[in-house]
Amino acid sequence: MRCMGAIILGGANWGLGNVAAAERAFDQARLSASRCGYRFVAASAACYMGMQQAKQARLREAFETYRQALRVATESGGPKAPAAGFPLVKLGDLSREWNDLETASRDLSRGVERCIQWGQADIVIDSYIALARLQLARGDLEQAGHSLREAEQLAQRTKTDPWIICWLDDCRLRLWLLAGDLDAALHWTRTSGLAVDGELCYQHDLHHVNLARVLVAQGARQPSGPFLDEALGLLARLLKAAQAAGWTQEAIKILILQALAFRAKGDDHEALTGLTRALALAQAGGYTRTFIDEGAPMGKLLSRAVAAQAGPVGYATKLLAALENETRVGERAQPSIAPLVEPLSQRELEVLRLIAAHLSRTEIAQELFISVNTVRSHIKNIYGKLGVHKRKDAIRRARDLGLL
């Protein structure tokens, strides 16, 4: 009872935005469970403790905490113990952040399998999200979509911790934006219930950051519109909230979005200021994917930081090299694709983007205010022009052609 009470207290402090108290409570739960011989519970509590350390950008400490959790889990049940899945997933996610994708793949593949065996819904959903992050880092959008669908289906059937839903939304939005499907991201904003001036919520892991990401993407396409100003106003509020909670990891992500928003507005000075602050906070933890996953816009910002000798230059140079290397690898892997004999119409492109967002024919018809028969006709034309017979082949072909 003492152990479970401490875990509940840790979750309550998480929801209140008191990261230090949350870490202490989870540590107490870990110690209580260990003294009583409840190793599975001790391993879980240690993982929650490590997550609070990660929120404070103390990634090296979090890594050691997850390793300790893994040792505890395997001592009681061997290397294939289901309880080992949770720490393996957390270790794999940290390796992904540090851009060690091979180690991340090894730990996540084992971790997801064991989490599924364990069967605790929140942890299984979290494992699928971590796997999707790795797949996005590798550019495998199709597999990432599959992992996210597994997570979504489970989340729809069970009551899920709100912060995990925030992570799921973050991953889905990144997938859509990487695929060039801004429409799907905008549809999410319309149905999310979030507003620019809405109350921020620690229990939902400051999920307004997801709304800010979509506004920045929308503003990058339409810089003359209101979206970048709305994003910057929201991000300023989010940054204060993250700093008040001691959530340095979230502050880093918010500062990066601020820098990208200022860059889209043409304010290079403020963009460089935001990036420099993010780099200073992130250097000790060795954050890598958080920066390079932003792609070409981040590459330009890092280049300016290095040229201006702004902030931790060696760290910025290392990140820039990692991003440029990834870009070169991607270019070498890009196949030579023959252009379409007959291009897709504007309406067919709209239908194609909704197909890529995994909407059904009925949902596409509702979105575009057309009949299901018309949707069926458009899909037939799209498949014919792309030379495919299945939805997944159409999506892959369209991405190869740069249509998504």
C-alpha positions in Angstrom: 0.0 0.0 0.0 2.9 2.4 0.8 4.4 1.6 -2.6 1.2 2.1 -4.6 0.4 5.3 -2.6 3.8 6.7 -3.5 3.3 5.9 -7.2 -0.1 7.7 -7.1 1.5 10.6 -5.3 4.2 10.8 -8.1 1.5 10.8 -10.8 -0.4 13.6 -8.9 2.7 15.8 -8.7 3.4 15.1 -12.4 -0.1 16.4 -13.1 0.5 19.5 -11.0 3.8 20.3 -12.7 6.0 19.6 -9.7 8.8 17.5 -11.3 11.1 17.4 -8.2 8.3 16.1 -5.9 7.2 13.6 -8.6 10.8 12.2 -8.8 11.0 11.9 -5.0 7.7 10.1 -4.8 8.6 7.6 -7.6 12.0 7.0 -5.9 10.1 6.2 -2.6 7.9 3.8 -4.5 10.9 2.1 -6.0 12.6 1.7 -2.6 9.4 0.5 -0.9 8.8 -2.1 -3.6 12.4 -3.3 -3.5 12.4 -3.7 0.3 9.2 -5.8 0.0 10.5 -7.9 -2.8 8.0 -6.5 -5.4 10.6 -6.3 -8.2 8.1 -5.8 -11.1 6.6 -2.8 -9.3 10.1 -1.5 -8.4 11.1 -1.7 -12.0 8.1 0.3 -13.1 8.5 2.9 -10.4 12.2 3.3 -11.4 11.1 4.0 -15.0 8.6 6.6 -13.9 11.5 8.1 -11.8 13.7 8.2 -14.9 11.0 9.9 -16.9 11.0 12.7 -14.4 14.8 13.0 -14.7 14.4 13.1 -18.5 11.9 15.9 -18.1 14.7 17.9 -16.3 17.0 17.1 -19.2 19.1 14.9 -17.0 19.3 12.2 -19.7 22.5 10.5 -18.4 20.9 10.0 -15.0 17.7 8.8 -16.6 19.7 6.3 -18.6 21.3 4.8 -15.4 17.9 4.7 -13.7 16.4 2.8 -16.6 19.4 0.4 -16.6 18.8 -0.2 -12.9 15.1 -0.9 -13.6 16.1 -3.4 -16.2 18.5 -5.2 -13.8 15.7 -5.3 -11.2 13.2 -6.7 -13.7 15.5 -9.4 -15.1 16.7 -10.5 -11.6 13.2 -11.7 -10.8 12.1 -13.1 -14.2 15.2 -13.5 -16.4 16.1 -11.6 -19.5 12.7 -12.4 -21.1 10.6 -11.2 -18.2 7.6 -9.2 -19.4 8.5 -6.4 -16.8 11.8 -5.9 -18.6 9.8 -4.4 -21.5 9.2 -1.0 -19.9 12.9 -0.2 -19.1 14.0 -1.6 -22.5 11.6 0.8 -24.3 12.9 3.7 -22.3 16.5 2.8 -22.9 15.8 2.4 -26.6 14.0 5.8 -26.8 17.1 7.5 -25.2 19.4 5.8 -27.7 17.2 7.1 -30.4 17.5 10.6 -29.0 21.2 10.3 -29.0 21.0 9.1 -32.6 22.2 5.6 -31.9 19.5 4.1 -34.1 21.0 0.6 -34.2 21.0 0.2 -30.4 17.6 1.9 -30.2 16.2 -0.7 -32.7 17.6 -3.6 -30.7 16.2 -2.4 -27.4 12.8 -1.3 -28.8 12.2 -4.5 -30.7 12.8 -6.5 -27.5 11.0 -4.0 -25.4 7.8 -3.8 -27.4 7.5 -7.6 -27.5 7.8 -7.9 -23.8 5.4 -5.0 -23.1 2.8 -6.7 -25.2 3.4 -9.9 -23.2 2.9 -7.9 -20.0 -0.3 -6.5 -21.3 -0.5 -3.2 -19.3 -2.3 -0.9 -21.8 -0.5 2.4 -21.0 2.9 0.8 -21.2 2.0 -1.1 -24.5 0.8 2.2 -26.1 3.9 4.0 -24.9 6.0 1.3 -26.4 4.3 1.6 -29.8 4.8 5.4 -29.7 8.5 5.0 -28.9 8.8 2.5 -31.8 7.1 5.0 -34.1 9.6 7.7 -33.1 12.4 5.5 -34.2 10.7 4.6 -37.5 10.2 8.4 -38.2 13.9 9.0 -37.5 14.7 6.3 -40.1 12.3 7.9 -42.6 10.0 4.8 -42.6 6.7 6.6 -42.6 4.7 3.5 -43.5 5.9 1.5 -40.6 5.5 4.5 -38.3 1.9 4.8 -39.4 1.3 1.1 -38.6 2.8 1.5 -35.1 0.7 4.5 -34.4 -2.5 2.8 -35.6 -1.7 -0.1 -33.1 -1.4 2.5 -30.4 -4.6 4.4 -31.4 -6.7 1.2 -31.5 -5.6 0.2 -28.0 -6.1 3.8 -26.7 -9.6 3.7 -28.0 -10.4 0.5 -26.1 -8.9 1.5 -22.8 -8.6 4.4 -20.4 -5.1 5.9 -21.1 -3.0 8.3 -19.1 -3.5 11.8 -20.7 0.2 12.4 -21.1 0.5 9.3 -23.3 -2.2 10.7 -25.5 -0.2 13.9 -25.8 2.8 11.9 -27.0 0.6 9.9 -29.5 -0.7 13.2 -30.9 2.8 14.6 -31.2 3.9 11.5 -33.2 0.9 11.6 -35.5 1.4 15.2 -36.3 5.1 14.7 -37.1 4.1 11.8 -39.4 1.6 13.9 -41.2 3.9 16.9 -41.6 6.8 14.8 -42.8 4.4 13.3 -45.4 3.5 16.9 -46.4 -0.1 16.3 -45.3 -0.9 19.6 -43.6 -4.6 19.0 -44.1 -4.6 16.1 -41.8 -2.7 18.1 -39.1 -5.3 20.9 -39.5 -8.1 18.4 -39.2 -6.5 17.4 -35.9 -6.5 20.9 -34.6 -10.2 21.3 -35.4 -11.1 18.2 -33.5 -8.6 18.4 -30.6 -10.5 20.8 -28.5 -7.4 23.0 -28.0 -7.4 26.7 -28.5 -4.5 29.2 -28.6 -5.8 31.0 -25.5 -6.9 27.8 -23.7 -5.8 26.8 -20.3 -2.5 24.9 -20.2 -2.5 21.6 -18.5 0.5 19.7 -16.9 -1.7 16.6 -16.5 -1.9 16.5 -20.3 1.8 17.1 -20.6 1.4 20.7 -22.0 -0.3 19.2 -25.0 -0.8 22.8 -26.4 2.8 22.3 -27.8 1.2 20.1 -30.4 -1.1 22.9 -31.4 1.8 25.3 -31.6 3.7 22.9 -33.9 0.8 22.9 -36.4 0.5 26.7 -36.3 4.2 27.0 -37.1 3.9 24.6 -40.0 0.8 26.5 -41.2 2.6 29.8 -40.8 5.7 28.6 -42.7 3.4 28.0 -45.7 1.4 31.2 -45.2 3.8 33.7 -43.5 1.5 36.6 -44.2 -1.3 35.1 -42.2 -2.0 35.2 -38.4 -0.6 31.8 -37.7 3.0 32.6 -36.7 1.9 35.4 -34.3 -0.6 33.0 -32.7 2.1 30.3 -32.4 4.6 32.7 -30.8 2.0 34.0 -28.3 1.2 30.4 -27.4 4.8 29.3 -27.2 5.7 32.2 -24.9 3.0 31.0 -22.5 4.1 27.4 -22.8 7.7 28.3 -22.1 6.8 30.0 -18.8 4.8 27.0 -17.8 7.6 24.6 -18.7 10.1 26.7 -16.8 7.8 26.9 -13.7 7.5 23.2 -13.6 11.2 22.5 -14.1 10.4 20.7 -17.4 13.7 21.6 -19.2 13.1 19.0 -21.9 9.8 20.6 -22.9 11.5 24.1 -22.7 14.1 22.9 -25.2 11.3 21.8 -27.6 9.4 25.0 -27.2 12.5 27.1 -27.8 13.1 25.2 -31.0 9.6 25.8 -32.2 10.0 29.5 -31.3 13.2 29.7 -33.4 11.5 28.0 -36.4 8.6 30.4 -36.1 10.8 33.5 -36.0 12.8 32.1 -38.9 9.5 31.7 -40.9 8.7 35.4 -40.1 12.1 36.5 -41.4 13.4 37.5 -37.9 16.8 35.9 -38.0 18.0 37.6 -34.9 15.2 36.2 -32.6 15.4 32.8 -34.4 19.1 32.6 -33.5 18.5 33.8 -30.0 15.9 31.0 -29.4 18.1 28.4 -30.9 21.1 29.4 -28.8 19.0 29.1 -25.6 17.8 25.7 -26.7 21.4 24.5 -27.4 22.6 25.8 -24.1 19.9 23.8 -22.2 20.3 20.7 -24.4 24.1 20.3 -24.5 24.6 18.5 -21.2 22.0 15.9 -22.1 23.4 15.3 -25.6 20.0 15.9 -27.3 20.3 15.1 -31.0 17.1 13.9 -32.6 15.1 16.7 -31.0 17.1 19.1 -33.2 17.8 17.1 -36.4 14.2 15.8 -36.7 13.2 19.3 -37.6 15.0 18.8 -41.0 16.2 21.5 -43.4 14.9 24.6 -41.5 16.9 23.4 -38.5 19.9 22.9 -40.7 19.8 26.5 -41.8 19.5 27.7 -38.3 22.4 25.6 -37.1 24.5 26.8 -40.0 23.8 30.4 -38.9 24.7 29.6 -35.3 28.0 28.0 -36.3 28.8 30.9 -38.6 28.0 33.5 -35.9 29.8 31.5 -33.2 26.6 31.7 -31.1 26.1 29.5 -28.1 27.9 26.1 -27.7 29.5 26.1 -31.2 31.0 22.6 -30.9 27.7 21.1 -30.1 25.9 23.0 -32.9 28.6 21.8 -35.3 28.1 18.2 -34.2 24.3 18.5 -34.7 24.8 20.1 -38.1 27.1 17.3 -39.2 24.6 14.7 -38.1 21.8 16.4 -40.0 23.9 16.9 -43.2 25.0 13.2 -43.0 21.4 12.1 -42.7 20.5 14.3 -45.7 23.2 12.8 -47.8 22.3 9.2 -46.9 18.7 10.0 -47.8 19.6 11.5 -51.2 21.7 8.4 -52.0 18.8 6.1 -51.1 16.3 8.1 -53.2 15.4 6.0 -56.2 15.0 7.4 -59.7 11.3 7.7 -60.2 9.7 8.1 -63.6 7.2 11.0 -63.7 3.5 10.4 -64.2 2.3 10.3 -67.8 -1.0 12.0 -66.7 -0.8 14.3 -63.7 -3.3 14.1 -60.8 -6.0 16.8 -60.8 -6.3 19.1 -57.8 -9.2 17.2 -56.4 -7.4 13.9 -56.9 -4.5 15.4 -54.9 -6.9 16.3 -52.1 -8.3 12.8 -52.1 -4.7 11.3 -52.1 -3.7 13.3 -49.0 -6.8 12.0 -47.2 -5.9 8.5 -48.3 -2.5 9.0 -46.8 -4.1 10.2 -43.6 -5.8 6.8 -43.5 -9.3 8.1 -43.7 -12.0 5.7 -45.0 -14.0 6.4 -48.2 -16.9 7.6 -46.1 -14.7 9.9 -44.0 -13.1 11.3 -47.2 -16.6 12.0 -48.6 -17.6 13.8 -45.4 -14.4 15.9 -45.4 -14.7 17.0 -49.0 -18.6 17.2 -49.1 -18.9 14.8 -51.9 -20.6 11.4 -52.3 -18.9 8.1 -51.5 -19.4 7.0 -55.2 -17.4 10.2 -56.3 -14.7 9.3 -53.8 -14.6 5.7 -55.2 -14.2 7.2 -58.8 -11.4 9.5 -57.7 -9.6 6.7 -56.0 -9.9 4.5 -59.2 -8.4 7.4 -61.2 -5.6 7.9 -58.7 -4.6 4.3 -58.7 -4.7 4.2 -62.5 -2.5 7.2 -62.9 0.0 6.0 -60.2 0.0 2.5 -61.7 -1.0 0.7 -58.4 -3.8 -1.4 -57.1 -3.6 -0.9 -53.3 -3.8 2.0 -50.9 -0.4 1.4 -49.3 1.2 1.2 -52.8 -0.5 4.4 -53.8 0.9 6.2 -50.7 4.4 4.9 -51.3 4.4 5.8 -55.0 3.0 9.3 -54.2 5.7 9.9 -51.6 8.4 8.8 -54.1 7.0 11.3 -56.6 6.9 14.1 -54.0 3.1 14.3 -54.2 2.8 13.9 -50.4 
